[in-house]
Amino acid sequence: MGNKTTQPGPDLTPAPTPEPLPQVVATEVDDAEEPETGPLRRCLVTRERLPKEAMLRFVLSPDRELVPDLNARLPGRGMWLSARADVLERAATRGAFAKAARGPVHVLPDLRARIETGLHGRVRDLVGLARRAGQAVSGWQAALEWLQTGRAALLVQASDGSAAERARLVGLRQVPAVTPLTGEELGALFGRDRAVHVAVAPGKLALAIAAEAARLAGVAAAADGRGNAPNGGVPLALP
């Protein structure tokens, strides 16, 4: 007689209760944690990402005073703003710097004026460097010749010069024009009493002048005549 096989019954041991999945809470990345890498930076106020050449960088001094870093080379975690007067005003009055820095920040009352002065000086120095490097000429005839022969990538024109004359020189040519300096300031760079038209050759200096003039135009009051000339010039692409 063969052995009877007993079939195992169902396992009545209760299944272990699964551990609850960890909850994932979305949090906003703090500006202070964003690495300063790549060509773009995020504005503290508008939250948009822009080329760093079109923005303003700020750092904190050891006593937590806000310091404009126009050359973007000072040590420390940078805080970035779009180069616009309204954005700068909102950041200074609504605590954007303190939030990003996670603590109190001393904002100087003349911060905007200091930035304006610094950008103005940077434009002046760059135009002077272009002249010394043989990459800029002044005067109506010289600028016209460079325009006609395709040697001009940028026109720097006097902010207090005739708007009609500035527009007539540019004409229909697709050459950007900026007006960050006065005729006296431009003349001083070329050893003259006054200069209204300066043509700049293609290259890094032309790009840098255009970028600094655009930042100055954004920070300066619209009524002061500085910055991009409303004469049909087209924007100069940044690298």
Secondary structure as UniProt FT lines:
FT   HELIX           31..33
FT   STRAND          40..42
FT   TURN            44..46
FT   STRAND          49..51
FT   HELIX           52..54
FT   STRAND          55..60
FT   TURN            62..63
FT   STRAND          65..68
FT   TURN            70..71
FT   STRAND          79..82
FT   HELIX           85..93
FT   TURN            94..95
FT   HELIX           96..101
FT   TURN            109..110
FT   HELIX           111..132
FT   TURN            133..134
FT   STRAND          136..138
FT   HELIX           140..148
FT   TURN            149..150
FT   STRAND          154..157
FT   TURN            159..160
FT   HELIX           163..170
FT   TURN            171..172
FT   STRAND          177..178
FT   HELIX           183..189
FT   TURN            190..191
FT   STRAND          197..200
FT   HELIX           204..219
FT   HELIX           222..224
//
